[in-house]
């Protein structure tokens, strides 16, 4: 069975696939006042994104996910 990532994780991965972003940019764009919404941490734990020095970027699995999402949009 294949699990579909959370839609917010998909959005985050696609956003990072466009260009690596600094930690400040990621936190500013994806912050939440809800302590239970930990999308950045969830994406990292799920292996979709990683911190590379001072920037966040998609992992190889994250880049593959972004590619699948783009392909699905083209087919729709």
C-alpha positions in Angstrom: 0.0 0.0 0.0 1.3 3.4 -0.9 0.7 6.3 1.4 0.1 9.8 0.1 2.0 12.5 2.0 0.1 15.2 3.8 -0.9 17.9 1.3 1.0 20.5 3.3 4.2 18.4 3.0 3.6 18.2 -0.7 3.3 22.0 -0.9 6.4 22.5 1.2 8.4 20.0 -0.9 7.3 21.7 -4.2 8.2 25.1 -2.8 11.6 23.9 -1.8 12.1 22.1 -5.2 11.9 25.5 -6.9 15.0 26.7 -5.0 16.7 25.9 -1.7 15.5 28.3 1.0 17.2 29.5 4.2 16.0 28.5 7.6 14.6 32.0 8.1 12.7 31.9 4.8 11.2 28.5 5.7 10.2 29.4 9.2 8.7 32.7 8.0 6.7 31.1 5.3 5.7 27.9 7.2 5.3 29.0 10.8 2.2 28.3 12.7 0.8 29.5 16.0 -0.4 25.9 16.5 2.2 23.8 18.4 0.7 20.7 16.9 1.3 21.8 13.3 4.9 20.8 12.8 5.0 20.5 9.0 8.8 21.3 8.7 9.7 18.7 11.3 7.2 16.2 9.8 8.7 16.6 6.4 12.2 16.1 7.7 11.2 13.0 9.7 9.4 11.6 6.7 12.6 12.0 4.6 11.1 14.6 2.2 13.3 17.5 3.1 16.7 18.0 4.7 18.7 20.8 6.1 21.9 21.4 4.0 24.0 23.9 5.9 22.0 27.0 6.3 19.3 26.0 3.8 16.5 23.5 3.5 16.2 21.5 0.3 14.3 18.4 -0.8 15.9 15.1 -0.4 16.2 12.8 -3.4 12.8 11.3 -2.3 11.4 14.8 -2.0 12.6 15.7 -5.5 10.9 12.5 -6.8 7.7 13.4 -5.0 7.8 16.9 -6.5 8.3 15.4 -9.9 5.3 13.1 -9.4 3.1 16.0 -8.3 4.1 18.0 -11.4 3.4 15.0 -13.7 0.0 14.4 -12.1 -0.9 18.0 -12.7 0.0 17.8 -16.3 -2.1 14.6 -16.7 -5.1 16.2 -15.0 
